[in-house]
Amino acid sequence: MIHYTLKCRSGHGFDSWFQSAAAFDRLEAAGMLACSVCGSAGVEKTLMAPAVRTDGAAPKPVALAMPTTKLEKQIAELRRKVEENSDYVGADFASAARAIHDGDAPERSIWGEARPEEARALMEDGIPVAPLPFMPSRKAN
């Protein structure tokens, strides 16, 4: 696991964990990284100090920070409502949304991940989609 401090094009700063540096690079190249504040896809690593242990002990897991600002609390509440009231379909979001819209799958609320061109194609075909200001929990680790 590797922890990065990130920044979006709008200047919002946030932290995230990745399986490896290569995993970050793959997600970045695929356009799968988004700002946790505004949803912007333009995300880059920022300068950060490494955490180095000199006693030989393994690093302790870091707990995710509790929301403190009004915006963070609103995003946390939105996340809770989305997770309670819809099905996570992961990277199959575009095909699942299209199947529901076309009547080939039962109507239900879903959320997941889509590349920008997939989301654009859904909108062009009249299928309602909206970006969420958070990533799935599994993406944080």
C-alpha positions in Angstrom: 0.0 0.0 0.0 1.1 3.5 -0.8 -0.3 6.8 0.5 -0.3 9.8 -1.8 -1.2 13.4 -1.2 -3.1 14.6 -4.3 -4.3 17.8 -5.9 -6.8 18.5 -8.6 -6.7 21.2 -11.3 -8.9 23.4 -9.1 -6.4 23.3 -6.3 -8.3 21.0 -3.9 -6.0 18.8 -1.8 -6.8 15.3 -0.6 -5.1 12.0 0.3 -5.7 8.5 -1.0 -4.2 5.0 -0.6 -3.3 2.9 -3.6 -2.2 -0.8 -3.9 1.1 0.3 -5.4 2.7 3.1 -7.4 2.0 1.1 -10.5 -1.7 0.9 -9.5 -1.8 4.7 -9.2 -0.2 5.1 -12.6 -2.7 2.6 -14.2 -5.7 4.5 -12.7 -4.3 7.8 -13.8 -3.7 6.6 -17.3 -7.2 5.2 -17.5 -8.8 8.5 -16.3 -10.1 6.7 -13.2 -8.9 9.3 -10.7 -11.2 12.1 -9.5 -11.0 14.9 -7.0 -12.8 13.9 -3.8 -14.1 17.5 -3.4 -15.2 18.6 -6.9 -15.0 15.4 -9.0 -12.5 16.8 -11.5 -10.6 14.2 -13.4 -7.4 16.2 -13.4 -5.6 14.8 -10.4 -1.9 14.8 -9.7 0.5 13.8 -6.9 1.9 16.6 -4.8 5.2 16.8 -2.9 5.0 14.9 0.4 7.4 13.8 3.1 7.8 10.0 3.3 6.9 8.2 6.6 10.0 6.3 7.6 10.2 4.0 10.6 13.6 3.5 12.1 12.7 0.9 14.7 12.0 -1.8 12.1 8.3 -2.1 13.1 5.7 -2.3 10.4 3.7 0.9 9.9 0.4 1.1 11.6 -2.8 1.5 9.5 -4.0 5.0 9.2 -7.7 5.6 10.0 -9.6 7.8 7.6 -10.3 11.2 9.0 -13.8 12.0 10.2 -15.6 14.8 8.2 -15.0 18.1 9.9 -16.2 20.8 7.5 -19.8 21.3 6.5 -19.0 20.2 2.9 -17.3 17.0 4.1 -20.3 16.2 6.3 -22.6 16.7 3.4 -20.5 14.5 1.1 -20.4 11.8 3.9 -24.2 12.0 4.2 -24.7 11.8 0.4 -22.3 8.7 0.3 -24.3 7.0 3.1 -27.6 7.6 1.2 -26.2 6.4 -2.1 -24.8 3.3 -0.6 -28.0 2.5 1.3 -30.4 3.1 -1.6 -28.6 1.9 -4.7 -26.5 -1.0 -6.0 -22.8 -0.6 -6.7 -22.1 -2.0 -10.2 -18.4 -1.0 -10.4 -16.8 -0.6 -13.8 -20.0 -2.0 -15.4 -21.9 1.2 -14.7 -22.2 2.3 -18.4 -23.6 -1.1 -19.6 -25.8 -1.5 -16.6 -27.3 2.0 -16.9 -27.9 1.5 -20.7 -29.6 -1.9 -20.0 -31.9 -0.4 -17.4 -32.7 2.6 -19.7 -33.4 0.2 -22.6 -35.6 -2.0 -20.5 -33.3 -5.0 -20.7 -32.7 -5.0 -17.0 -35.0 -4.3 -14.0 -35.3 -0.6 -13.1 -33.2 0.2 -10.0 -30.9 2.8 -8.6 -27.2 2.1 -9.4 -23.9 3.8 -9.0 -20.4 2.9 -10.2 -17.5 4.0 -12.4 -17.5 5.1 -16.0 -14.8 6.6 -18.2 -15.5 10.2 -19.3 -16.3 9.0 -22.8 -18.7 6.4 -21.5 -20.6 9.0 -19.4 -20.7 11.4 -22.3 -22.2 8.7 -24.6 -24.8 7.9 -22.0 -25.8 11.6 -21.7 -25.9 12.0 -25.5 -28.3 9.0 -25.6 -30.6 10.7 -23.0 -29.6 8.4 -20.2 -29.4 10.5 -17.0 -26.1 10.3 -15.1 -24.3 12.5 -12.6 -20.8 12.4 -11.1 -20.5 11.7 -7.4 -18.1 13.6 -5.2 -16.5 10.4 -3.8 -14.9 7.2 -4.9 -16.0 3.7 -3.9 -14.6 2.6 -0.5 -12.5 -0.1 -2.2 -10.7 2.6 -4.1 -9.5 4.2 -0.9 -7.3 1.1 -0.1 
